[in-house]
Amino acid sequence: MPQFFLNKRLIILLVSIIILVALIGFSLRDREELTWPEQFVKDTTGLVQSMVSRPAHYVAGFFESLKDLQNTYEENKELKKHLDDIARTEAKLYSLERENAELKEILEIEESLGDYEPMQATIISRSPDRLWHEMIIINKGKSHGVEKNMAVMTSRGLIGKVKSTTPFTSTVQLLSALDPTNRISAAVQGKEKPLYGTIEGYDKENEWLLLKGLPIDAKIKEGENVITSGLGGVFPADVPIGKVHEVVPDEFGLNQTAYVKPEADLYNIEHVMILTRGMTMPPESENNEEAEGENL
């Protein structure tokens, strides 16, 4: 009995193999039409693939779009950083070029200051309020040899004088300061002879210095140079102050007042020169007397 069932299983296996081989051969044969089981299987498979592939492609496309968006965001962020770096570099280059040109001018003007030795200094503070045109603070003080009433200039011309000092800083009163005691002895370089007066006052609206006390009969032309006179021994002579823009009689008609456009930029100041005597300075009492004479 067991032998019979064993033979029966063997027969069924052989028949199944034969049928499978026949089906394979039948399916590999060139035919114009498929059988309905094949059509059913293929249609079912295609429908299932279609139902699965569309959502799969959609999900894959969604995540790919997110990845592209992330890459675009990172690239945009990197480009903005490069643009900021370029802007900072250009600003720094512009500042360095301007500073280099200013320092070159300072080196060139040092040779024409006679007995005065220029001491270079840098602006460290400036009040942003109404005192912007009044005072600046520089990084040189008593310990560097700076004293009250010393002239301060840029490479373009005179900007003011030392008002007060500390061991390591000094306060400079600008020519544009609205202080009645802020007077500088100056001269107009006329063709025949210099015409003397004093710089006192500032027209803030037009940014002009006021040169007062000029002779009423003096012929002063627009564009003539205004320089320090050197009288009093505190300021050196021939330091440029500005150029005459306009001349008008004073309120009493006894003298003339010249409106002077400053040579130096009193608004934008970075590097300055403090003019110190190359020789031994006189005693403080004499120096104060000279300073008073300078302010007259």
C-alpha positions in Angstrom: 0.0 0.0 0.0 2.7 2.6 0.8 4.4 1.6 -2.4 1.3 2.4 -4.4 1.0 5.8 -2.9 4.7 6.4 -3.5 4.3 5.5 -7.2 1.1 7.7 -7.4 3.0 10.7 -6.1 5.8 10.1 -8.5 3.3 9.8 -11.4 1.6 13.1 -10.3 5.0 14.9 -10.2 6.0 13.7 -13.6 2.6 14.7 -15.1 3.0 18.1 -13.5 6.4 18.6 -14.9 5.2 17.6 -18.3 2.3 20.0 -18.1 4.6 22.8 -16.9 7.0 22.2 -19.8 4.2 22.1 -22.2 2.8 25.4 -20.9 6.3 27.0 -21.1 6.7 25.8 -24.6 3.2 27.0 -25.4 3.8 30.4 -24.0 7.1 30.8 -25.8 5.6 30.1 -29.1 4.8 33.0 -31.5 1.1 33.7 -31.2 -1.2 36.5 -32.4 -3.4 36.4 -29.4 -2.9 35.4 -25.8 -5.1 33.0 -24.0 -7.7 34.4 -21.6 -5.8 33.3 -18.5 -2.7 35.1 -19.8 -4.7 38.1 -20.6 -6.3 38.1 -17.1 -3.0 37.7 -15.4 -1.3 40.5 -17.4 -4.3 42.9 -17.0 -4.4 42.2 -13.3 -0.6 42.7 -13.0 -0.7 45.9 -15.0 -3.6 47.3 -12.9 -1.8 46.6 -9.7 1.4 48.1 -11.0 -0.4 51.2 -12.2 -2.1 51.6 -8.8 1.2 51.2 -7.0 3.5 53.1 -9.3 1.5 56.4 -9.4 1.6 57.0 -5.7 5.2 55.8 -5.6 6.2 58.2 -8.3 4.3 61.0 -6.6 5.9 60.4 -3.2 9.4 60.0 -4.8 8.8 63.3 -6.8 7.7 65.1 -3.6 10.8 64.1 -1.7 13.0 64.9 -4.7 11.4 68.4 -4.9 12.0 68.9 -1.2 15.6 67.9 -1.7 16.0 70.3 -4.6 14.3 73.1 -2.6 16.7 72.4 0.3 19.7 72.5 -2.1 18.4 75.8 -3.6 18.0 77.3 -0.1 21.6 76.3 0.8 23.0 77.7 -2.4 21.1 80.9 -2.0 22.4 81.2 1.6 25.9 80.6 0.4 25.6 83.2 -2.4 24.2 85.8 0.0 27.2 85.1 2.3 29.6 85.6 -0.6 27.8 88.9 -1.6 28.1 90.1 2.0 31.8 89.2 2.0 32.3 91.1 -1.3 30.5 94.2 0.1 32.6 94.2 3.2 35.8 93.7 1.2 34.9 96.6 -1.1 34.1 98.8 1.8 37.4 97.9 3.5 39.3 98.4 0.3 37.7 101.8 -0.2 38.6 102.8 3.4 42.2 101.6 3.1 42.7 103.4 -0.3 41.4 106.7 1.2 43.5 106.3 4.3 46.5 105.5 2.2 46.0 108.5 0.1 45.5 110.7 3.1 48.7 109.4 4.8 50.7 110.0 1.6 49.5 113.6 1.6 50.5 114.0 5.3 54.0 112.7 4.5 54.4 115.1 1.6 53.3 118.2 3.6 55.6 117.4 6.6 58.6 118.9 4.6 57.0 122.4 4.3 56.3 123.1 8.0 59.6 124.9 8.8 60.5 124.8 12.5 57.4 122.8 13.4 57.5 119.0 13.7 54.2 117.3 12.8 53.0 114.6 15.2 50.5 112.2 13.6 47.3 111.3 15.5 44.0 109.6 14.9 40.5 110.6 15.8 39.1 108.4 18.6 35.9 110.1 19.5 33.5 112.7 18.1 30.1 113.8 19.6 27.3 113.0 17.1 25.0 115.8 18.5 25.3 119.5 18.2 29.0 119.4 19.1 29.9 117.6 15.9 31.3 120.9 14.5 32.8 121.9 17.8 35.2 119.3 19.2 37.1 116.1 18.4 39.2 113.9 20.6 42.5 112.4 19.4 44.8 109.7 20.7 47.8 111.8 21.7 48.2 113.7 25.0 50.6 115.2 27.5 52.7 112.1 27.6 53.3 112.5 23.9 54.3 116.2 24.2 51.0 117.7 23.2 50.2 121.1 24.8 47.3 123.5 24.8 46.9 125.8 21.8 49.0 123.7 19.5 47.7 123.9 15.9 46.0 120.8 14.4 45.7 120.2 10.7 45.0 117.5 8.1 46.9 117.1 4.8 44.6 119.6 3.3 44.8 122.4 5.8 44.2 123.8 9.4 41.2 122.4 11.3 41.7 123.8 14.8 43.8 123.9 17.9 44.3 121.8 21.1 41.8 122.9 23.7 42.8 120.6 26.5 44.9 117.6 27.2 45.0 114.5 29.3 48.0 112.1 29.6 46.9 110.1 26.6 44.3 112.1 24.8 43.6 115.7 23.6 40.5 117.6 22.8 40.7 119.7 19.7 38.5 122.7 19.1 37.6 123.0 15.4 37.7 126.2 13.4 33.9 125.7 13.0 33.3 125.9 16.8 30.8 128.6 17.7 33.0 130.0 20.5 33.6 133.8 20.7 37.1 133.1 22.0 38.0 130.8 19.1 40.1 133.1 17.0 43.0 132.3 14.7 45.3 135.0 13.2 45.1 134.6 9.4 46.1 136.4 6.2 44.8 136.7 2.7 47.5 136.1 0.1 47.0 139.2 -2.1 49.1 140.0 -5.2 50.8 143.0 -3.6 50.9 142.2 0.1 49.2 140.0 2.7 46.0 141.3 4.3 45.6 140.3 7.9 42.5 139.4 9.9 41.2 136.8 12.3 39.2 133.7 11.7 36.2 134.0 14.2 32.8 132.6 13.6 31.3 130.0 11.3 28.4 130.0 8.9 27.0 126.5 9.5 24.4 126.7 6.8 26.9 127.4 4.0 29.9 125.8 5.8 32.0 129.0 5.5 34.6 130.4 8.0 34.4 134.1 8.8 37.6 136.1 8.3 37.0 139.4 10.0 39.0 142.7 10.4 40.1 143.1 6.8 40.8 146.7 5.7 37.7 148.3 4.2 39.6 149.6 1.1 41.4 146.2 0.4 40.7 144.7 -3.0 40.1 141.0 -2.3 39.2 138.6 -5.0 37.3 135.4 -4.9 39.5 132.3 -4.9 42.5 134.0 -3.1 44.2 131.8 -0.5 43.8 132.3 3.2 46.6 131.0 5.4 47.8 131.3 9.0 49.8 134.5 9.6 52.2 133.0 12.1 51.8 136.1 14.4 52.1 135.3 18.1 54.5 132.4 17.6 52.0 129.7 18.5 50.8 128.7 15.1 53.2 128.2 12.2 52.9 130.6 9.2 51.6 129.6 5.8 49.3 126.7 6.9 46.4 126.6 4.4 43.0 127.5 5.8 40.8 128.0 2.8 39.9 130.2 -0.2 37.9 133.4 -0.3 34.4 132.8 -1.5 32.8 136.2 -0.9 33.7 139.6 0.7 31.2 141.9 2.4 31.5 145.1 4.6 30.9 144.5 8.3 27.9 146.0 10.1 29.6 149.2 10.9 31.3 149.7 7.5 34.8 150.0 9.0 36.2 146.7 7.9 35.4 143.8 5.6 34.5 140.2 6.3 35.5 137.4 4.0 33.6 134.2 3.7 36.2 131.4 3.5 35.6 127.9 2.2 37.8 125.6 4.3 40.5 123.6 2.5 40.2 120.8 5.0 37.0 118.7 5.3 35.8 119.6 8.8 33.0 117.1 8.6 34.9 113.9 7.8 38.2 113.8 9.8 40.2 110.6 10.5 44.0 111.4 10.6 45.5 114.7 11.8 48.8 116.3 12.5 49.6 118.2 15.7 52.2 120.9 15.0 54.9 120.9 17.8 57.9 123.2 17.9 61.1 121.7 16.8 62.9 123.8 19.3 62.4 124.2 23.0 59.0 125.8 23.8 59.0 129.0 25.9 57.8 128.9 29.5 54.1 128.4 30.1 53.5 132.0 31.1 55.1 133.3 27.9 53.3 130.7 25.9 49.9 131.8 27.3 50.7 135.4 26.4 51.5 134.3 22.9 48.3 132.3 22.7 46.4 135.4 23.8 48.1 137.4 21.1 47.2 134.6 18.6 43.5 134.9 19.6 43.5 138.7 19.0 
